[in-house]
C-alpha cells in the first residue's frame, strides 16, 4: 500500500490530470481551458453511457440515493455521478487529487458530494450505497489488495443496488519481451528509475498495471448475491471489462 500511495501522492501533487489521463496533453505544463473542458466532457459522456446501460438492463429511470466512486481522482466521473444521485462519495488515496476534486466540485457548484481518503480496507467509508463504481482504477492496484477492495465495494452495495466495476484481464497487444520489460520496471526496485536516468527521461514513478482473474471476481459476485450481471468490454491499451451487476438474490439455474 505504501508504494502505491507514493505513486499517487506524487501525481496528485505534480501532475494530477496526467495521473488520470496518461496522454501528453494532460501534462501540467500543457493544460489549458480547452483541454480541461474536454477532460470533464469526456467524463460526462462516459457516465451518460453507463446510465444508459443501467437503465436498459437493470433499473429504468435510475436515481441512486447514495453513490460511491472508488478512485475518484480529480472528480472526472464522481462529479457527473453526483449530479445523478441524491448524494455521493468520492474515494481516493491521493491527498492532492482529493483537494483538486473538491475545488472542481465547488467550481461546478456541486454540493452533494463528499471526498474521502481511502485505504485497502475502505475503513473510512461507512453506510450503504445504491450505486458503487470504479473505472480505470483497479488496473493500477495489485490484485492481492484489489480483490479485497473489490469484495468490500460489493459488500457496501445495498440490496437492489447496482455496481459498475472495471478491471483489465488480458494483454493481447504487447509482445512477450514488452510484457517482461514492464514487469521488470514494475516489480524490481529502482529498475524504472535507472531506465529514466539512462534515457534522460523525466524522473517520476512508474504507473503500475495489473491484470485480474475474472474467475475470482465472478465468484465474489456470486457469493454476494449479485446474480444479475452484464458485461461490456473496454480497450485502454490492454483488454478490460466493465462488470455491471445488481445485488439481487436469485435461484441458481
N, C-alpha and C positions, 0 to 999 in steps of 0.2 A: 504493500500500500504506500509506503513512504516514497519509493522510487516513482510511482505514478503521480503522487502528489507533487513531487519536484517538477516533473514534466509540465503538468498543467498549471502550476503556480508560475512557472517561467512564461508560458504563453499567455496566461492571464495578465501578467504584468507587462510583457514586452510586445506581444503580437496576438491579441485576443481574437480578432476576426479571422486571421490566418489559422489560428488553432481550431476554428470551427470549419472553415472552408480552406483547405490547403491548396490554394491556387495563387499565383503571383499577384494578381490584382487585389487580393485581400491583405497583402502586407501593409503594415502600419505606415510605411513611407509612400505607399501608392494609393491609399484610400482617399476618396473624395465623396461628395454628396451623391453623385450618380451611382457609384458602386455601393454605397450604403443603402440607398433606396432599392437597388437591385437585390441586395442581400436579404433585406426584410421582405421584399415582394416574393422572393423565392420561398420563404418560409410560409407566407400566407397561401401561396399556391399549393404547397405540399400539404398543409393542414386541410385545405379545402378538398383535396383528393382523398385524404384519409377519412374525412367526414362522409364523403360520398360513398366510400366502401362500407363504412359502418352502417349508414342508413339503408344501403342496398341489401346488406347481408344479415344485419342484427337488429337495429332499433331505428325505425323511422323517426324523423324529427329529433335526432339525438341531442339532448341538452343535459350533460352531466352536472350534478350539483357540485361535485368536487373532483378536480382533476390533478394529476401528478405528471410532471415531465422530468424524467431522470436524465441527468447530463445536459442540463438546460443551457449551459454556456452563457452567451450574452443575451439570450432570450429570443432567438430567431423563431423558434417553434413554440416556446412556452407562452409568448405573448398572444399569438393568434388562438392558441388553445384557451387561454384565459378569457378572451373575448367571446368564446362559445360556451363558457362554463359559468356556474354560479360563483365559484371561487377556484383558485388554482394554486399549486405549489410547484416551484422550480427548485430542483436539487442539483448541486454541482460540487466538485471538490476544489475548484479554483476560486479563491477569495477575490482575485482580480476580476474574473468573469462575472461573478455574482454581483460585485459592485457595479459593473457596467450594465448588467441586466436590469438592476434597479433603476439606473439612470435612464435606460431606454424605456422602461415602463412609465416612469414619470414624464418623459418627453412625449410619449404617445397617450398620456392621460389614462393609463390602465391601472386601476387602483384595487383590483380584486385578486392580486397575486402576491404571494409571499415567497421569498427566496431563502433557501436553507443550505448550509454547508453540509455535505453528506459524508458518509464513510461506508466501509464494506458491509456493515450491518444495517444501514439506513436507520441507525439508532436515534437520529434526531427527527425522524418523520413519525408522526402519530396520527391516529384515526384511520378511517377507511376512505376509499376513493371509488367513484363510479367510472373513472377512466384513468388508466395508467399507460404511460407512453415513453418510448425511448427510440431515438433514431441516430444512426452512425455514432454510437457511443460504446456499446459492448465490444465492438471490434478492437477497441483500444484497451480493453481490460483482460488480463489473463483469466482464462476460464475457471481456474481454481478459485478465484474470487468472484468472477462474473456469474457462475452458476448459482452461487449463494445469493447474489443480488437479484438475479432473475427470479429465484424462488420467493424472495422477500416481496418483490413487486407483485407477484401473483397472489401472495397471501394478503397483501394490503387491499386487494380488489374486493369490493362489496359484492354480495350475491346479485346476479343480474348485470353486474358491471362489465365493461369492455376493456380489453388490453390490446395495445399495439406495440410490439417489441421487435426490434430489428437486430439481426446478427449476420455476420459473414460466416459461410460454411465451407467454401471451396475457393481455390485459386486456379482457374483454368487457363490463364494467360501467361503467367511467368514461367520461365524455363527452370529446370531443376537447379541450375547454377545461380540464377537470380534468387530463388527461394532460399538456398543455402546461404548466400551472401547476406540476405536480410535477417535471417535467424542469427547469423554471426553478429551483426550490428546490434540486434535487439537483445541478445542473451549474454554476450560476452562483455564484461565491464570494460569501458574505455575504448572498445573497438570502433564505435561510431565517432567518438571524439578524435581518435587518431586518424580516421578516414577524412574528417573535415580539415584537420591540420595539414595532412599531406596534400589534399586537393585545394587548400586555401579557401575552403568554404566557410560560411558563417558558423560561428561556434554556438550551437544550440542543440538541445536534446533531441533524440530521435522520437518521433511519434510512433509508438509500437502498434503492431497489427496482429490480431489473433483470429483463428478460426474456431468455430464452435461445433460440437457434435449434436446434430439435430435430434438424434435418438434420446439423448439425455434431457433435452429441453421439452420434447413431446411427452416424456414420462412425467416431468414436473407438472405440465398442464393437466395430464390425465389424473394424476394423484390429487390435484386441487380442484377437481370437478369442472374443469374448463373443457367441456365436451363439444362445444360448438366452435369450430375452428375454420379459418380461411387463410390462405397464404397468397402473397404477391412477391414475385422475385424482383431483385434490385441488382444494379451493377455500378459499383463505386470502385473501380479498379480490380476488385475481386468479386466473387459471386456471393450475393446475400439474399436474405429472405425477410419480409415483414410478416410476422406471425400475428394475425388478428384472432382474438378469441373472446368468448363470453363465459364468465363463471356461472354456469347453469347446470345443475345436475341432470343427468340423462341416463337412461338404461343403455348398457353396452349391447352391441349387436352380437 
